[in-house]
Amino acid sequence: MTLVVYLRCKDGSILISDRQASEWSGESQEDTKTFISRTHDFVIGGAGTGFNVIQIFGRLTQDDSVDCSNIVSRLNELIESYRESFSNTKANISALLITREKTRFVPYEIVIHGDQFYVNPITVGYRCCGLKAARIIANFFLKRKKLDEFPWTKAVHYVVATMKEVGKEVDGVGRLEEFGFDIIVMLDDGSVRVLKNYKDDNSRFAFDLQILEDISSKFNEVAVGPGG
């Protein structure tokens, strides 16, 4: 499993995930769990068991016919097409989607349990998916701050520090220094910033958040699709 966190900040949305993936042999390796579309107008990430959810997400983000205007409907169609293949399995998958809708980015939660699934808008300021223990710890830290009042340049430090704490406590979540984190920031002004395989130890918790070095300067700003 894994941990993927959506966070609403003052000027946009953040999606962050660890990069630890487990093989059937029990060995761990690095893997990407969040994917951004070719037009950079939606991002999706998650994990689970029952079938290869990464294959579904990869297909969506590499398909030139899929963009922010149809991602939700296409996601429903694609999962429906897989229903027969996982109807007799113990599928347990959760994922998060952030997509541009008109002038803002809208987050969605995706859940597949057995042969049931749904794609619903998220109406709260943060959401975690992945291992239960990881979600509990992450939620504990995320609810301590009104992060929707923080600009992304500060909020990203807090969510990185949160992921670090979870990685220390939960074996199924990759540690920062060993596997790194993938971070995507979707800003309300239409710009997108991406930081892959981030491993620098520049955020930590004390009584309050301490920023040791500016993480935001390390992001790559990417070109956005039409209307961006």
Beta strands, then each sheet from edge to edge (+ up, - down):
strand 1: 3-9
strand 2: 12-18
strand 3: 20-22
strand 4: 28-30
strand 5: 34-36
strand 6: 42-49
strand 7: 92-101
strand 8: 104-113
strand 9: 116-121
strand 10: 126-130
strand 11: 181-187
strand 12: 192-198
strand 13: 203-205
strand 14: 209-211
strand 15: 220-222
sheet 1: 10+ 1- 2+ 11- 12+ 15-
sheet 2: 3+ 4-
sheet 3: 5+ 6- 7+ 8- 9+
sheet 4: 13+ 14-
end
